[in-house]
Amino acid sequence: MSVISGAFPVLPTIFTDQGAVDEKGICAVTDWAVDCGVDGVVFPGLASEYDHLTLDERLHLIALIGGRVAGRVAFICGAGGKSDAESEAVIAAAAQAGASAAMVVTPSRHADDLDRLAGFYRRLSAAADVPLMLQNAPRPMGLGLSPAAVIGIVRAAPGIRYVKEETLPCGQRITALREQGDGLLDGVFGGAGGRYITDELARGAVGTMPAVEIADLHVQLIAAHRAGDWARVRRLFERTLPLLNMQAIYRWRLTKEVLRRRGLISSAFVRAPGPALDAHDQRELDELLEGLADLLTPAEPVVQRHTS
C-alpha cells in the first residue's frame, strides 16, 4: 500500500434544514474537493460532527464516501468509537470502503495505561487489514500523550503507520516524533484545523488535515511546499489567517456557511452545539471571502453538480 501525504481535508456531514443527513450535499462537497486536486479526504473527524452521528449513519456514510472517491484519491477513515467494539466495527467498515488508513484517537476510557492502549491498537489491527493512524489529540477529546508515550505505543502496536499530532506545541512534538520514531512510522500529519501548518511542514510533517471549505487554497499551499517555494507557502498561509481565526470560534457553522456561499450545499445546518454567526459576523465573512477571491476557484452551484 502506498504512503499517503499532502492535503487531506476533513469532510463535514451535510444536513438538510430539518437535520437529516443530506447525501447529495456530502457527495457534492466530496466531488468538489477531489476536483480541487486534494491528495485525499478524511471522514469522519471532529469537523464531521462524528459524535452527533449514530453508528449506523457513520457506517453508511463511510461506505458512501469510500465508493465516491475510489480510484481517485486516498481516503482516511476516522475509526474512533465509544467502545472498543464500536471502533472494531468502524475499522471493518473502513477496510470494506477501501480506506488507505484508519485514524483512531487515543480513547480516554483507557486513560494513561500505555499497555492497554497498545493492546487496543493491536486489536484494531487484527480486526481489519488497514494501516492505523494514531490521533494524538489533547484532552478531553484524546489523551494528549507525550511523544515518548506515542512512540512506545507504536513500538508495541506495529500496525500504527502514521500519527496525527494535534497536542500543542504541535511543531515541537512532530520534531520529536520524527526523531524518536525514525523507521517506525511512514509519516506524521499535522492537524488542529491547519492553524500551524507552516511550522508543521517545516518540521517534516507529510501532510495536513484542515477543514474543507478552502481546499483549493490548501492544494496550492501544498504544491508550493513540494516545489520548495517557502515564500509562497507563507504568503498563502498568511492570507488564510483571518478566516482561520473566525473558523476557530464558529467551527462547523463557519465551514458550512462558506460551503453554502460557494454554491456547494443548500443548507448550513449543524447538529453540534456552538455559537451562531450574527449579522455582523456575516458581513465580516463577506469581506474575508472577498479578500480570498483571487485564490479560490469558482464552484458550480450545487444543483448543477453530481447527484448520482
N, C-alpha and C positions, 0 to 999 in steps of 0.2 A: 504493500500500500504506500502511495507517495506521501511525502512530507507536506504538510499544509502550512501556508504562510500568507501574509498580506492583509487585505481589507476584508473583514468578516463582520458586517453589520448585524445587529440583533434585530430580528423581525418582531414587530408588535403583533398582538392579536387584535384584529379589526372586528368591531361590533356594529350592529345596527343601532339606530336611535333607541330601540327598545332593549338593548343589552344582549341580544342573541349574537352568536358567532356569525360573522359575515365572511363566508368562504371566498366569494368573488373578490371582496376587498383584499383579503390576505393574498390571493393569487395575483392581483394587480400589483401590489407592493413587491411581492417576490419577483415577478417578471421584470418590473422596473429596475430593481436592484441588480438583477442579473444583466439586464441590458446596459446598465451603467458601467459594467466591467469589474464588479467585485470579484474577489477570489473565492468567496464562499459566503454562506449565510449561517446564522445561528438561530435556533428556535428549539424550545422556549427558553428564555432567560428572564431575568428580573424585569427587563424592559418589555417583555411579552405579557406581563401581569400573570405569570405562570401560577402564582399562589392564589389566583382568583379564577382558575380554570379547574373543572372537575378532571379526574383522572381519565375518564372516557373522552372528554374534549381534547386533552393533551395527546392521547394516543391517536385519536383520529387526525388531528392537525399535523402531528409528526409524519404520519403516512402521507397526508396530502402534500406537505411541503417537500418531503423526500422525493415523491413522484414528480413534483413540479420542476425540481432543479436537476433531476437525474441526468447525468451525462453533460451537464452544462457548467456547473460549479460545484465545489465541495459543500458539504452540509455537516455542521457541528450541531449535535442534538443535546439539549440540556436534559440531563437524566437524574437530577436530584429528586428526592421523594420524601414524604412524611414518615416513611418507614423503609427498612432495608428491602422488604418485599416489593414495595411500590417502586423503588429505584431499579430493582431487577426487572420488573415488568416494563418499565420505560426503556431501559437499555436494550431489552429484547426487541422492542418496537423500533429503536434507533437502528439496530442492525438490520432489521427487516426493511427499513426505509432506505438503506444504503448509506447510512451516515459514515463520514470519514473519521469521526471521533465522537465520543460521548463526554460531555462536560458535566462533572459532578462536584458540587460544592461540598466542602468538609461538613458533615452533618453534626449539628450541635448535640444530638442525642448520644453521641459517643464522646462528648466533652473533649478533654485533652488526653485521652488514653490512646497513645500512638499505636500500641499493639492492636487495639480494637479497630482503629481507623484503617490500619494496613489490612486487617482481615476483611473489613468492609469492601475495600477496593479490590482485594483478591477475589472475593465472591462475585463482584460485578464482572470481573474479567472472565470468570468461569461461566457466567450467565449468558454471555454473548461475545462473539468474536469481533469486537470493535475496540480500537485504541481508546484509552481513557485520558481525559484532561482533568487534572485536579484543579478546581477553582478555589483559590485561597482568598476568599472574601473576608472582610472584617466582621466582627460581631455587630449586631446579632444575627446577620444573615449566615455567616460562617464562623470560623474559629480564629481567624487572623493568626495563623501559625507562623513561627519564625522560619526563615529559610532552612536552618538546620533540621527542624522538625519535618518540613516538607520533604527534604531530601531523604530523611530517614524513612518516611513512608514510601517514597519512590523506590528506594533500595529494597524494601520488603514487599512491594507490590509492583513487579516489573511491567505489568500491563499498563501502567501510567506512562504515557509517552510525552505528554505536554502538561504544562502548568499555566493557568491564567492567574496572574498575580494582580490583586486589587487592594492589598493591605498597604497603607501608607507607612513610609515613603516607598511607593511602587518602584521607582527607578533604582534605588539602592538595593531593594530586595531582588530585582531582576538581575542586577550585577552579581549578587551573592549566589543566586540560584544557578546562573551560568557557570560561575567559578566552581561551586561545590558539586554541581550536577553534570559536569563535563563527561560526556559519554553515556550518561544515563537517560537523557531527555532528547527528543527530537526538536524541541523548541519551547520557548516561553512567550506567551501572549500578554499584551497589556490589556487593561480593561478600564474600569472607572469612567465609562462614558466617553473616552477619548480625551479627557481633560489634561492628561500628562503625556500625550502621545510623542512629543518631540524628545522628552527625556527617556521614555521607554525605548524608542527606536535607536537613539544614540547609544544606549547601553546594551543593544543587541537583541531586543525583542523581535521575534519573527513576524509579528502581526499585531493587529489591534481589533477590538470589538466595540465600536461605538454604536450609538443608536442610528437608525437607518435614514432619518429624514434628509440628510445631506450626504448620502452615499456617493453621489457623483463627485463631490468635492474631496471626500476621503480617498477615492480612487486616484484622483490627481495627486494627492499628497503622497500616497504610497508609491506612485510612479516616479515622483521626484526623488523620493528616498532611494529607490532602486537605481536611479540614474546617477546617484551621488550628488544631486543638486540640493545641498543642505540649505542654502539661502532660500530657495523656493519652498522647501518644506516649512521653514519658519514663517515665511510670508503667508502661506496658506493657513497654517495653524493660527497665526495672529488674527487673520480675517474671521476665523470661526469663534473667537473667544466671546464676543458679546452674546452670540446665540447660545454657546455652551453655558454661560453664566445663567441665562434665563432657563435653559433646559435643566440645570441643576436644581432649580426650585420647582418647576412645574412638571418635570419628568414626562410621564406618559401623555399628559394633556398637551404639552408642547410638541412632542413628536407627532402626535396625530393631527393637531391643528396645522402644522406645517405640511404634512402629507395631504390634508384636505385642501389647503390653499394651492398646493401644487397639482391638484386635479386628480390625485390617485385614489382617494377614498371619498365617500359621500358623508360619512359620519365620524366625528371625533370622540364618540362616546368611550368612556373608560369605566371599568368596574372598580378599580383600585381607588381608595380614598386619597384625598390630597387637595391642595388649593386650586381653584379655577382661575382662568385668566379674566380680568375685568376689562372694561372698555379702554383704560389707559394701557394695559398690557397688550391688548390687540393692536393699538396704534403703534406701540413700541415694536411689536413683531413685524408690522408693515415696514417700518424703517429698517429693521435688521435684515429682512429678506431682500429689500430693495438694494441694500448695501452689498449683498452677495450675488446679485442677479447676474453679473458678468462671469461668475464661476459655476452657476447652476444651469443645467441643461433643461430646456422646456420639456415638460412631461405631457403625454397625451391625456385628455380627460378620461376619467375612469370609465365612462360609458363607451369609449372607443377602444379600451384595452381588452386583452384576452379575457374571456369569460368561460372558457371550456373547463 
